[in-house]
Amino acid sequence: MYVCICNAVSEGDIHDCVAAGACTVRQVKNACGWKPGCGSCTSRLAEVIGTARLASALATPAA
């Protein structure tokens, strides 16, 4: 599902960015090459980043 239609960025793209080390909205936007658009996606973007970070933490085995 697309999170940002203006930039054609999907949830999968965001999960990939988080897996590569992006932790913040700004870092994900930079990693995806986000260009300024309408801005209506920013809250959804933050939500998906949180979900991706949680999924990543749960998938990482404890040391």
PQR file of N, CA, C, O and H, with PARSE charges and radii, in Angstrom:
ATOM      1  N   MET A   1       0.843  -1.169   0.000 -0.4000 1.5000
ATOM      2  CA  MET A   1       0.000   0.000   0.000 -0.0000 2.0000
ATOM      3  C   MET A   1       0.896   1.242   0.000  0.5500 1.7000
ATOM      4  O   MET A   1       1.919   1.299   0.682 -0.5500 1.4000
ATOM      5  N   TYR A   2       0.478   2.217  -0.780 -0.4000 1.5000
ATOM      6  CA  TYR A   2       1.229   3.472  -0.817 -0.0000 2.0000
ATOM      7  C   TYR A   2       0.974   4.292   0.438  0.5500 1.7000
ATOM      8  O   TYR A   2      -0.159   4.419   0.904 -0.5500 1.4000
ATOM      9  H   TYR A   2      -0.353   2.170  -1.334  0.4000 1.0000
ATOM     10  N   VAL A   3       2.053   4.842   0.968 -0.4000 1.5000
ATOM     11  CA  VAL A   3       1.972   5.777   2.083 -0.0000 2.0000
ATOM     12  C   VAL A   3       1.973   7.190   1.524  0.5500 1.7000
ATOM     13  O   VAL A   3       1.258   8.062   2.016 -0.5500 1.4000
ATOM     14  H   VAL A   3       2.973   4.739   0.589  0.4000 1.0000
ATOM     15  N   CYS A   4       2.783   7.409   0.490 -0.4000 1.5000
ATOM     16  CA  CYS A   4       2.868   8.720  -0.158 -0.0000 2.0000
ATOM     17  C   CYS A   4       2.630   8.558  -1.648  0.5500 1.7000
ATOM     18  O   CYS A   4       3.455   7.992  -2.365 -0.5500 1.4000
ATOM     19  H   CYS A   4       3.364   6.700   0.090  0.4000 1.0000
ATOM     20  N   ILE A   5       1.514   9.051  -2.094 -0.4000 1.5000
ATOM     21  CA  ILE A   5       1.193   8.967  -3.510 -0.0000 2.0000
ATOM     22  C   ILE A   5       2.032   9.962  -4.300  0.5500 1.7000
ATOM     23  O   ILE A   5       2.445   9.658  -5.419 -0.5500 1.4000
ATOM     24  H   ILE A   5       0.844   9.511  -1.511  0.4000 1.0000
ATOM     25  N   CYS A   6       2.292  11.136  -3.748 -0.4000 1.5000
ATOM     26  CA  CYS A   6       3.083  12.155  -4.447 -0.0000 2.0000
ATOM     27  C   CYS A   6       4.457  11.626  -4.849  0.5500 1.7000
ATOM     28  O   CYS A   6       4.965  11.961  -5.918 -0.5500 1.4000
ATOM     29  H   CYS A   6       1.956  11.383  -2.839  0.4000 1.0000
ATOM     30  N   ASN A   7       5.061  10.794  -3.987 -0.4000 1.5000
ATOM     31  CA  ASN A   7       6.396  10.268  -4.227 -0.0000 2.0000
ATOM     32  C   ASN A   7       6.407   8.774  -4.542  0.5500 1.7000
ATOM     33  O   ASN A   7       7.477   8.183  -4.691 -0.5500 1.4000
ATOM     34  H   ASN A   7       4.648  10.522  -3.118  0.4000 1.0000
ATOM     35  N   ALA A   8       5.237   8.162  -4.645 -0.4000 1.5000
ATOM     36  CA  ALA A   8       5.110   6.728  -4.935 -0.0000 2.0000
ATOM     37  C   ALA A   8       5.938   5.879  -3.977  0.5500 1.7000
ATOM     38  O   ALA A   8       6.685   4.999  -4.402 -0.5500 1.4000
ATOM     39  H   ALA A   8       4.368   8.642  -4.524  0.4000 1.0000
ATOM     40  N   VAL A   9       5.798   6.151  -2.677 -0.4000 1.5000
ATOM     41  CA  VAL A   9       6.526   5.417  -1.647 -0.0000 2.0000
ATOM     42  C   VAL A   9       5.543   4.488  -0.937  0.5500 1.7000
ATOM     43  O   VAL A   9       4.504   4.919  -0.436 -0.5500 1.4000
ATOM     44  H   VAL A   9       5.190   6.866  -2.331  0.4000 1.0000
ATOM     45  N   SER A  10       5.894   3.216  -0.908 -0.4000 1.5000
ATOM     46  CA  SER A  10       5.021   2.208  -0.304 -0.0000 2.0000
ATOM     47  C   SER A  10       5.480   1.863   1.110  0.5500 1.7000
ATOM     48  O   SER A  10       6.562   2.257   1.544 -0.5500 1.4000
ATOM     49  H   SER A  10       6.738   2.866  -1.315  0.4000 1.0000
ATOM     50  N   GLU A  11       4.632   1.117   1.816 -0.4000 1.5000
ATOM     51  CA  GLU A  11       5.002   0.631   3.143 -0.0000 2.0000
ATOM     52  C   GLU A  11       6.259  -0.218   3.051  0.5500 1.7000
ATOM     53  O   GLU A  11       7.130  -0.138   3.917 -0.5500 1.4000
ATOM     54  H   GLU A  11       3.753   0.796   1.463  0.4000 1.0000
ATOM     55  N   GLY A  12       6.357  -1.030   2.008 -0.4000 1.5000
ATOM     56  CA  GLY A  12       7.543  -1.869   1.818 -0.0000 2.0000
ATOM     57  C   GLY A  12       8.815  -1.053   1.669  0.5500 1.7000
ATOM     58  O   GLY A  12       9.866  -1.418   2.197 -0.5500 1.4000
ATOM     59  H   GLY A  12       5.649  -1.095   1.305  0.4000 1.0000
ATOM     60  N   ASP A  13       8.713   0.058   0.944 -0.4000 1.5000
ATOM     61  CA  ASP A  13       9.868   0.954   0.790 -0.0000 2.0000
ATOM     62  C   ASP A  13      10.310   1.476   2.154  0.5500 1.7000
ATOM     63  O   ASP A  13      11.505   1.546   2.444 -0.5500 1.4000
ATOM     64  H   ASP A  13       7.860   0.355   0.515  0.4000 1.0000
ATOM     65  N   ILE A  14       9.355   1.835   2.972 -0.4000 1.5000
ATOM     66  CA  ILE A  14       9.669   2.373   4.306 -0.0000 2.0000
ATOM     67  C   ILE A  14      10.295   1.295   5.178  0.5500 1.7000
ATOM     68  O   ILE A  14      11.272   1.555   5.880 -0.5500 1.4000
ATOM     69  H   ILE A  14       8.384   1.779   2.737  0.4000 1.0000
ATOM     70  N   HIS A  15       9.744   0.092   5.139 -0.4000 1.5000
ATOM     71  CA  HIS A  15      10.322  -1.020   5.911 -0.0000 2.0000
ATOM     72  C   HIS A  15      11.764  -1.280   5.465  0.5500 1.7000
ATOM     73  O   HIS A  15      12.629  -1.552   6.297 -0.5500 1.4000
ATOM     74  H   HIS A  15       8.951  -0.119   4.568  0.4000 1.0000
ATOM     75  N   ASP A  16      12.024  -1.199   4.168 -0.4000 1.5000
ATOM     76  CA  ASP A  16      13.383  -1.379   3.652 -0.0000 2.0000
ATOM     77  C   ASP A  16      14.319  -0.306   4.183  0.5500 1.7000
ATOM     78  O   ASP A  16      15.452  -0.606   4.558 -0.5500 1.4000
ATOM     79  H   ASP A  16      11.321  -0.978   3.492  0.4000 1.0000
ATOM     80  N   CYS A  17      13.864   0.936   4.222 -0.4000 1.5000
ATOM     81  CA  CYS A  17      14.681   2.040   4.740 -0.0000 2.0000
ATOM     82  C   CYS A  17      15.001   1.841   6.216  0.5500 1.7000
ATOM     83  O   CYS A  17      16.130   2.068   6.650 -0.5500 1.4000
ATOM     84  H   CYS A  17      12.943   1.180   3.917  0.4000 1.0000
ATOM     85  N   VAL A  18      14.008   1.418   6.980 -0.4000 1.5000
ATOM     86  CA  VAL A  18      14.224   1.178   8.411 -0.0000 2.0000
ATOM     87  C   VAL A  18      15.200   0.018   8.600  0.5500 1.7000
ATOM     88  O   VAL A  18      16.082   0.083   9.456 -0.5500 1.4000
ATOM     89  H   VAL A  18      13.091   1.234   6.628  0.4000 1.0000
ATOM     90  N   ALA A  19      15.047  -1.034   7.810 -0.4000 1.5000
ATOM     91  CA  ALA A  19      15.965  -2.177   7.888 -0.0000 2.0000
ATOM     92  C   ALA A  19      17.397  -1.764   7.554  0.5500 1.7000
ATOM     93  O   ALA A  19      18.354  -2.360   8.047 -0.5500 1.4000
ATOM     94  H   ALA A  19      14.330  -1.086   7.114  0.4000 1.0000
ATOM     95  N   ALA A  20      17.532  -0.740   6.714 -0.4000 1.5000
ATOM     96  CA  ALA A  20      18.850  -0.236   6.329 -0.0000 2.0000
ATOM     97  C   ALA A  20      19.401   0.769   7.340  0.5500 1.7000
ATOM     98  O   ALA A  20      20.523   1.250   7.180 -0.5500 1.4000
ATOM     99  H   ALA A  20      16.754  -0.257   6.313  0.4000 1.0000
ATOM    100  N   GLY A  21      18.629   1.090   8.375 -0.4000 1.5000
ATOM    101  CA  GLY A  21      19.131   1.952   9.439 -0.0000 2.0000
ATOM    102  C   GLY A  21      18.436   3.281   9.644  0.5500 1.7000
ATOM    103  O   GLY A  21      18.765   3.992  10.593 -0.5500 1.4000
ATOM    104  H   GLY A  21      17.718   0.699   8.504  0.4000 1.0000
ATOM    105  N   ALA A  22      17.484   3.647   8.790 -0.4000 1.5000
ATOM    106  CA  ALA A  22      16.758   4.909   8.973 -0.0000 2.0000
ATOM    107  C   ALA A  22      15.830   4.779  10.178  0.5500 1.7000
ATOM    108  O   ALA A  22      15.126   3.778  10.315 -0.5500 1.4000
ATOM    109  H   ALA A  22      17.218   3.069   8.019  0.4000 1.0000
ATOM    110  N   CYS A  23      15.826   5.780  11.046 -0.4000 1.5000
ATOM    111  CA  CYS A  23      15.028   5.713  12.272 -0.0000 2.0000
ATOM    112  C   CYS A  23      14.006   6.828  12.411  0.5500 1.7000
ATOM    113  O   CYS A  23      13.082   6.723  13.218 -0.5500 1.4000
ATOM    114  H   CYS A  23      16.398   6.593  10.935  0.4000 1.0000
ATOM    115  N   THR A  24      14.157   7.880  11.645 -0.4000 1.5000
ATOM    116  CA  THR A  24      13.286   9.038  11.789 -0.0000 2.0000
ATOM    117  C   THR A  24      12.577   9.334  10.468  0.5500 1.7000
ATOM    118  O   THR A  24      12.950   8.821   9.413 -0.5500 1.4000
ATOM    119  H   THR A  24      14.908   7.966  10.990  0.4000 1.0000
ATOM    120  N   VAL A  25      11.559  10.165  10.554 -0.4000 1.5000
ATOM    121  CA  VAL A  25      10.842  10.584   9.350 -0.0000 2.0000
ATOM    122  C   VAL A  25      11.824  11.242   8.378  0.5500 1.7000
ATOM    123  O   VAL A  25      11.805  10.942   7.185 -0.5500 1.4000
ATOM    124  H   VAL A  25      11.256  10.582  11.411  0.4000 1.0000
ATOM    125  N   ARG A  26      12.659  12.114   8.867 -0.4000 1.5000
ATOM    126  CA  ARG A  26      13.623  12.812   8.002 -0.0000 2.0000
ATOM    127  C   ARG A  26      14.580  11.817   7.337  0.5500 1.7000
ATOM    128  O   ARG A  26      14.857  11.930   6.143 -0.5500 1.4000
ATOM    129  H   ARG A  26      12.675  12.357   9.837  0.4000 1.0000
ATOM    130  N   GLN A  27      15.082  10.850   8.097 -0.4000 1.5000
ATOM    131  CA  GLN A  27      16.006   9.866   7.539 -0.0000 2.0000
ATOM    132  C   GLN A  27      15.331   9.014   6.465  0.5500 1.7000
ATOM    133  O   GLN A  27      15.931   8.729   5.428 -0.5500 1.4000
ATOM    134  H   GLN A  27      14.857  10.758   9.067  0.4000 1.0000
ATOM    135  N   VAL A  28      14.091   8.611   6.711 -0.4000 1.5000
ATOM    136  CA  VAL A  28      13.362   7.815   5.718 -0.0000 2.0000
ATOM    137  C   VAL A  28      13.099   8.649   4.473  0.5500 1.7000
ATOM    138  O   VAL A  28      13.270   8.166   3.353 -0.5500 1.4000
ATOM    139  H   VAL A  28      13.604   8.843   7.553  0.4000 1.0000
ATOM    140  N   LYS A  29      12.687   9.888   4.660 -0.4000 1.5000
ATOM    141  CA  LYS A  29      12.442  10.751   3.503 -0.0000 2.0000
ATOM    142  C   LYS A  29      13.716  10.917   2.680  0.5500 1.7000
ATOM    143  O   LYS A  29      13.664  10.861   1.452 -0.5500 1.4000
ATOM    144  H   LYS A  29      12.549  10.280   5.570  0.4000 1.0000
ATOM    145  N   ASN A  30      14.848  11.118   3.331 -0.4000 1.5000
ATOM    146  CA  ASN A  30      16.119  11.256   2.615 -0.0000 2.0000
ATOM    147  C   ASN A  30      16.481   9.959   1.898  0.5500 1.7000
ATOM    148  O   ASN A  30      16.915   9.989   0.746 -0.5500 1.4000
ATOM    149  H   ASN A  30      14.890  11.163   4.330  0.4000 1.0000
ATOM    150  N   ALA A  31      16.309   8.828   2.565 -0.4000 1.5000
ATOM    151  CA  ALA A  31      16.656   7.533   1.978 -0.0000 2.0000
ATOM    152  C   ALA A  31      15.789   7.200   0.771  0.5500 1.7000
ATOM    153  O   ALA A  31      16.251   6.546  -0.164 -0.5500 1.4000
ATOM    154  H   ALA A  31      15.957   8.804   3.500  0.4000 1.0000
ATOM    155  N   CYS A  32      14.545   7.641   0.785 -0.4000 1.5000
ATOM    156  CA  CYS A  32      13.620   7.363  -0.320 -0.0000 2.0000
ATOM    157  C   CYS A  32      13.689   8.414  -1.418  0.5500 1.7000
ATOM    158  O   CYS A  32      13.039   8.264  -2.453 -0.5500 1.4000
ATOM    159  H   CYS A  32      14.169   8.172   1.544  0.4000 1.0000
ATOM    160  N   GLY A  33      14.470   9.483  -1.211 -0.4000 1.5000
ATOM    161  CA  GLY A  33      14.532  10.557  -2.193 -0.0000 2.0000
ATOM    162  C   GLY A  33      13.246  11.364  -2.246  0.5500 1.7000
ATOM    163  O   GLY A  33      12.849  11.855  -3.302 -0.5500 1.4000
ATOM    164  H   GLY A  33      14.998   9.605  -0.371  0.4000 1.0000
ATOM    165  N   TRP A  34      12.606  11.495  -1.100 -0.4000 1.5000
ATOM    166  CA  TRP A  34      11.327  12.185  -0.962 -0.0000 2.0000
ATOM    167  C   TRP A  34      11.435  13.631  -1.413  0.5500 1.7000
ATOM    168  O   TRP A  34      12.352  14.345  -1.007 -0.5500 1.4000
ATOM    169  H   TRP A  34      12.929  11.097  -0.242  0.4000 1.0000
ATOM    170  N   LYS A  35      10.526  14.053  -2.228 -0.4000 1.5000
ATOM    171  CA  LYS A  35      10.441  15.452  -2.656 -0.0000 2.0000
ATOM    172  C   LYS A  35       9.225  16.078  -1.979  0.5500 1.7000
ATOM    173  O   LYS A  35       8.242  15.384  -1.722 -0.5500 1.4000
ATOM    174  H   LYS A  35       9.781  13.472  -2.557  0.4000 1.0000
ATOM    175  N   PRO A  36       9.276  17.371  -1.687 -0.5600 1.5000
ATOM    176  CA  PRO A  36       8.124  18.026  -1.061  0.2800 2.0000
ATOM    177  C   PRO A  36       6.861  17.837  -1.896  0.5500 1.7000
ATOM    178  O   PRO A  36       6.875  17.979  -3.119 -0.5500 1.4000
ATOM    179  N   GLY A  37       5.790  17.519  -1.216 -0.4000 1.5000
ATOM    180  CA  GLY A  37       4.494  17.346  -1.872 -0.0000 2.0000
ATOM    181  C   GLY A  37       3.425  17.966  -1.006  0.5500 1.7000
ATOM    182  O   GLY A  37       3.635  19.013  -0.392 -0.5500 1.4000
ATOM    183  H   GLY A  37       5.779  17.404  -0.223  0.4000 1.0000
ATOM    184  N   CYS A  38       2.290  17.326  -0.958 -0.4000 1.5000
ATOM    185  CA  CYS A  38       1.159  17.887  -0.224 -0.0000 2.0000
ATOM    186  C   CYS A  38       1.336  17.780   1.299  0.5500 1.7000
ATOM    187  O   CYS A  38       0.756  18.569   2.046 -0.5500 1.4000
ATOM    188  H   CYS A  38       2.119  16.476  -1.456  0.4000 1.0000
ATOM    189  N   GLY A  39       2.143  16.796   1.762 -0.4000 1.5000
ATOM    190  CA  GLY A  39       2.416  16.658   3.192 -0.0000 2.0000
ATOM    191  C   GLY A  39       1.393  15.869   3.977  0.5500 1.7000
ATOM    192  O   GLY A  39       1.570  15.664   5.178 -0.5500 1.4000
ATOM    193  H   GLY A  39       2.614  16.156   1.156  0.4000 1.0000
ATOM    194  N   SER A  40       0.327  15.420   3.335 -0.4000 1.5000
ATOM    195  CA  SER A  40      -0.716  14.702   4.073 -0.0000 2.0000
ATOM    196  C   SER A  40      -0.269  13.317   4.534  0.5500 1.7000
ATOM    197  O   SER A  40      -0.958  12.688   5.337 -0.5500 1.4000
ATOM    198  H   SER A  40       0.183  15.587   2.360  0.4000 1.0000
ATOM    199  N   CYS A  41       0.857  12.837   4.046 -0.4000 1.5000
ATOM    200  CA  CYS A  41       1.331  11.492   4.383 -0.0000 2.0000
ATOM    201  C   CYS A  41       2.212  11.457   5.626  0.5500 1.7000
ATOM    202  O   CYS A  41       2.508  10.370   6.123 -0.5500 1.4000
ATOM    203  H   CYS A  41       1.417  13.348   3.394  0.4000 1.0000
ATOM    204  N   THR A  42       2.634  12.581   6.137 -0.4000 1.5000
ATOM    205  CA  THR A  42       3.636  12.609   7.196 -0.0000 2.0000
ATOM    206  C   THR A  42       3.216  11.845   8.444  0.5500 1.7000
ATOM    207  O   THR A  42       4.040  11.131   9.015 -0.5500 1.4000
ATOM    208  H   THR A  42       2.394  13.464   5.734  0.4000 1.0000
ATOM    209  N   SER A  43       1.991  11.961   8.883 -0.4000 1.5000
ATOM    210  CA  SER A  43       1.571  11.227  10.080 -0.0000 2.0000
ATOM    211  C   SER A  43       1.517   9.729   9.813  0.5500 1.7000
ATOM    212  O   SER A  43       1.881   8.932  10.677 -0.5500 1.4000
ATOM    213  H   SER A  43       1.321  12.541   8.419  0.4000 1.0000
ATOM    214  N   ARG A  44       1.066   9.341   8.626 -0.4000 1.5000
ATOM    215  CA  ARG A  44       1.039   7.918   8.260 -0.0000 2.0000
ATOM    216  C   ARG A  44       2.459   7.390   8.140  0.5500 1.7000
ATOM    217  O   ARG A  44       2.733   6.255   8.529 -0.5500 1.4000
ATOM    218  H   ARG A  44       0.770   9.988   7.924  0.4000 1.0000
ATOM    219  N   LEU A  45       3.356   8.191   7.612 -0.4000 1.5000
ATOM    220  CA  LEU A  45       4.762   7.810   7.502 -0.0000 2.0000
ATOM    221  C   LEU A  45       5.336   7.511   8.884  0.5500 1.7000
ATOM    222  O   LEU A  45       6.008   6.495   9.064 -0.5500 1.4000
ATOM    223  H   LEU A  45       3.134   9.113   7.295  0.4000 1.0000
ATOM    224  N   ALA A  46       5.087   8.367   9.845 -0.4000 1.5000
ATOM    225  CA  ALA A  46       5.581   8.161  11.210 -0.0000 2.0000
ATOM    226  C   ALA A  46       5.022   6.872  11.801  0.5500 1.7000
ATOM    227  O   ALA A  46       5.732   6.142  12.492 -0.5500 1.4000
ATOM    228  H   ALA A  46       4.542   9.193   9.698  0.4000 1.0000
ATOM    229  N   GLU A  47       3.762   6.596  11.532 -0.4000 1.5000
ATOM    230  CA  GLU A  47       3.120   5.355  11.998 -0.0000 2.0000
ATOM    231  C   GLU A  47       3.820   4.130  11.429  0.5500 1.7000
ATOM    232  O   GLU A  47       4.141   3.195  12.163 -0.5500 1.4000
ATOM    233  H   GLU A  47       3.185   7.190  10.971  0.4000 1.0000
ATOM    234  N   VAL A  48       4.054   4.136  10.134 -0.4000 1.5000
ATOM    235  CA  VAL A  48       4.682   2.985   9.467 -0.0000 2.0000
ATOM    236  C   VAL A  48       6.120   2.813   9.937  0.5500 1.7000
ATOM    237  O   VAL A  48       6.585   1.683  10.087 -0.5500 1.4000
ATOM    238  H   VAL A  48       3.793   4.895   9.538  0.4000 1.0000
ATOM    239  N   ILE A  49       6.828   3.907  10.172 -0.4000 1.5000
ATOM    240  CA  ILE A  49       8.197   3.819  10.696 -0.0000 2.0000
ATOM    241  C   ILE A  49       8.171   3.136  12.063  0.5500 1.7000
ATOM    242  O   ILE A  49       8.995   2.263  12.334 -0.5500 1.4000
ATOM    243  H   ILE A  49       6.450   4.824  10.051  0.4000 1.0000
ATOM    244  N   GLY A  50       7.243   3.524  12.915 -0.4000 1.5000
ATOM    245  CA  GLY A  50       7.123   2.896  14.233 -0.0000 2.0000
ATOM    246  C   GLY A  50       6.846   1.407  14.132  0.5500 1.7000
ATOM    247  O   GLY A  50       7.435   0.608  14.860 -0.5500 1.4000
ATOM    248  H   GLY A  50       6.574   4.234  12.695  0.4000 1.0000
ATOM    249  N   THR A  51       5.959   1.037  13.239 -0.4000 1.5000
ATOM    250  CA  THR A  51       5.638  -0.376  13.029 -0.0000 2.0000
ATOM    251  C   THR A  51       6.855  -1.131  12.506  0.5500 1.7000
ATOM    252  O   THR A  51       7.137  -2.244  12.951 -0.5500 1.4000
ATOM    253  H   THR A  51       5.480   1.686  12.647  0.4000 1.0000
ATOM    254  N   ALA A  52       7.569  -0.533  11.570 -0.4000 1.5000
ATOM    255  CA  ALA A  52       8.754  -1.170  10.995 -0.0000 2.0000
ATOM    256  C   ALA A  52       9.858  -1.328  12.039  0.5500 1.7000
ATOM    257  O   ALA A  52      10.537  -2.353  12.083 -0.5500 1.4000
ATOM    258  H   ALA A  52       7.340   0.370  11.208  0.4000 1.0000
ATOM    259  N   ARG A  53      10.030  -0.321  12.867 -0.4000 1.5000
ATOM    260  CA  ARG A  53      11.055  -0.409  13.923 -0.0000 2.0000
ATOM    261  C   ARG A  53      10.707  -1.496  14.924  0.5500 1.7000
ATOM    262  O   ARG A  53      11.588  -2.231  15.371 -0.5500 1.4000
ATOM    263  H   ARG A  53       9.478   0.512  12.832  0.4000 1.0000
ATOM    264  N   LEU A  54       9.438  -1.607  15.282 -0.4000 1.5000
ATOM    265  CA  LEU A  54       9.002  -2.651  16.203 -0.0000 2.0000
ATOM    266  C   LEU A  54       9.210  -4.024  15.585  0.5500 1.7000
ATOM    267  O   LEU A  54       9.731  -4.925  16.243 -0.5500 1.4000
ATOM    268  H   LEU A  54       8.722  -1.010  14.920  0.4000 1.0000
ATOM    269  N   ALA A  55       8.814  -4.196  14.339 -0.4000 1.5000
ATOM    270  CA  ALA A  55       8.982  -5.477  13.649 -0.0000 2.0000
ATOM    271  C   ALA A  55      10.461  -5.847  13.574  0.5500 1.7000
ATOM    272  O   ALA A  55      10.821  -7.011  13.745 -0.5500 1.4000
ATOM    273  H   ALA A  55       8.391  -3.465  13.805  0.4000 1.0000
ATOM    274  N   SER A  56      11.313  -4.865  13.319 -0.4000 1.5000
ATOM    275  CA  SER A  56      12.740  -5.108  13.232 -0.0000 2.0000
ATOM    276  C   SER A  56      13.295  -5.533  14.589  0.5500 1.7000
ATOM    277  O   SER A  56      14.120  -6.443  14.667 -0.5500 1.4000
ATOM    278  H   SER A  56      11.020  -3.919  13.180  0.4000 1.0000
ATOM    279  N   ALA A  57      12.848  -4.880  15.648 -0.4000 1.5000
ATOM    280  CA  ALA A  57      13.315  -5.217  16.992 -0.0000 2.0000
ATOM    281  C   ALA A  57      12.868  -6.616  17.393  0.5500 1.7000
ATOM    282  O   ALA A  57      13.624  -7.350  18.028 -0.5500 1.4000
ATOM    283  H   ALA A  57      12.179  -4.140  15.585  0.4000 1.0000
ATOM    284  N   LEU A  58      11.655  -6.987  17.031 -0.4000 1.5000
ATOM    285  CA  LEU A  58      11.151  -8.308  17.379 -0.0000 2.0000
ATOM    286  C   LEU A  58      11.837  -9.408  16.570  0.5500 1.7000
ATOM    287  O   LEU A  58      11.953 -10.542  17.035 -0.5500 1.4000
ATOM    288  H   LEU A  58      11.041  -6.390  16.515  0.4000 1.0000
ATOM    289  N   ALA A  59      12.288  -9.076  15.371 -0.4000 1.5000
ATOM    290  CA  ALA A  59      12.937 -10.056  14.500 -0.0000 2.0000
ATOM    291  C   ALA A  59      14.399 -10.268  14.858  0.5500 1.7000
ATOM    292  O   ALA A  59      14.991 -11.278  14.476 -0.5500 1.4000
ATOM    293  H   ALA A  59      12.194  -8.155  14.994  0.4000 1.0000
ATOM    294  N   THR A  60      14.987  -9.323  15.590 -0.4000 1.5000
ATOM    295  CA  THR A  60      16.397  -9.420  15.960 -0.0000 2.0000
ATOM    296  C   THR A  60      16.520 -10.296  17.201  0.5500 1.7000
ATOM    297  O   THR A  60      15.938  -9.982  18.239 -0.5500 1.4000
ATOM    298  H   THR A  60      14.506  -8.504  15.901  0.4000 1.0000
ATOM    299  N   PRO A  61      17.269 -11.387  17.106 -0.5600 1.5000
ATOM    300  CA  PRO A  61      17.425 -12.272  18.266  0.2800 2.0000
ATOM    301  C   PRO A  61      18.186 -11.579  19.406  0.5500 1.7000
ATOM    302  O   PRO A  61      19.110 -10.799  19.171 -0.5500 1.4000
ATOM    303  N   ALA A  62      17.786 -11.875  20.610 -0.4000 1.5000
ATOM    304  CA  ALA A  62      18.459 -11.299  21.787 -0.0000 2.0000
ATOM    305  C   ALA A  62      19.857 -11.869  21.912  0.5500 1.7000
ATOM    306  O   ALA A  62      20.086 -13.041  21.612 -0.5500 1.4000
ATOM    307  H   ALA A  62      17.036 -12.508  20.800  0.4000 1.0000
ATOM    308  N   ALA A  63      20.777 -11.055  22.349 -0.4000 1.5000
ATOM    309  CA  ALA A  63      22.181 -11.495  22.469 -0.0000 2.0000
ATOM    310  C   ALA A  63      22.414 -12.313  23.699  0.5500 1.7000
ATOM    311  O   ALA A  63      23.537 -12.756  23.942 -0.5500 1.4000
ATOM    312  H   ALA A  63      20.591 -10.103  22.593  0.4000 1.0000
TER
END
